[in-house]
C-alpha cells in the first residue's frame, strides 16, 4: 500500500511540474500572438498598397516599361509571400495555444485523478482514471493536429495552386522579353510546385487522413514506404496477428510512437537498417523497432533528456502496457513497447 501511495505521489509531482511548464508556455505564446497580430496588420496594409499599384500598372500596360512591370510583379509576389508566411505563423501560434489550453485541462484532470484518497490509500478507480486521462491527452493533441491538417489542405495548398496560375498569367503579360520572362517564371512555377508537394508531405506527417479512414496498419505501411523514399535507410516492416481496427486513441498513440522512433533512427543513430515488427495480439499489441546504428546511453530515457522516448514510455505505462530498451554504445538499439488491445 505504501508503494502505491509513493507512486501516486510521484505521478502527481510529475503532472504538477508539467502543468507549470504548460502554463509558462501559454503565457509566452500569448505574447507572441499579440506581436504577430501587430506585424500581420502592417503587412496587410503594405500588401493592399502594392496590390493597388500593380492594378494601376496592369491598366496602363501599354505605357509601362518591362522593368516597371517586372518590379511591380516582384513586389506583389514578395508582399503576398510575406503575408502568407505571417498568416501561417499566426495560425500556427493560435493552434498551439488552443492545443496547450486543452493539454492544460487534461493535465489538471489527470493530476486530480492521481492524488491519493484522503483515507491513506490510492484514489478509487485510479488506474481507470489514469487511462482515461491519457486518452484525453492523446485525443486533445490529435484533434488539434487534425484541425491544422485540414487548414493546411484548404489554405496553403490551395494558395500554392493559385500561385502557379498567377505565374502563367504573368507569363502572358510580360512579352517585352519573352525568352527571359518565360525562363524566370518557369523557374518560379517549378519552385511553387515543389513547395506544393512539400505541403502535401507535411499534411501527411501532421495527420495522415488514412489513419481515420483505413486504420493503423495501412497507415504505417504507407508511412514506411514514404520514409524509405526520403532516407537512405533500409526499412522492413513485419505485421503479425489479426489485422483489425483498434480504439482511435490507441491507433494514434501507436502510429505516433512508430513515427517518433523512425525519426530518431534517421536523425541520430547513423544506422543503415531498421526493422519494425508489429504484433496484433488478441489481448496485447506489441511493437519492436531494431536498428544497427551507433546506439546510445539508456540513461537518456531514465533521466528524461530524450523527450520523445520518455513520452512513449509514459503513455504506454499509463495505458497499462510496458516499455523496454536494449541499447549500448556501438551496438545499435532495440525498443519494444506494448499496450493492451482493449484499454
Secondary structure, 3 states (H helix, E strand, C coil): CHHHHHHHHHHHHHHHHHHHHHHHHHHHHHHHHHHHHHHHHHHHHHHHHHHHHHHHHHHCCCCCCHHHHHHHHHHHHHHHHHHHHHHHHHHHHHHHHHHHHHHHHHHHHHHHHHCCCCCCCCCCCHHHHHHHHHHHHHHHHHHHHHHHHHHHHHCHHHHHHHHHHHHHHHHHHCCCCHHHHHHHHHHHHHHHHHHHHHHHHHHHHHCCHHHHHCCHHHHHHHHHHHHHHHCCCEEEEEEEECCCCCCHHHHHHHHHHHHHHHHHHHHHHCCCEEEEEEEECCCEEEEEEEECCCCCCCHHHHCCCCHHHHHHHHHHHHCCCEEEEEECCCCCEEEEEEEECCC
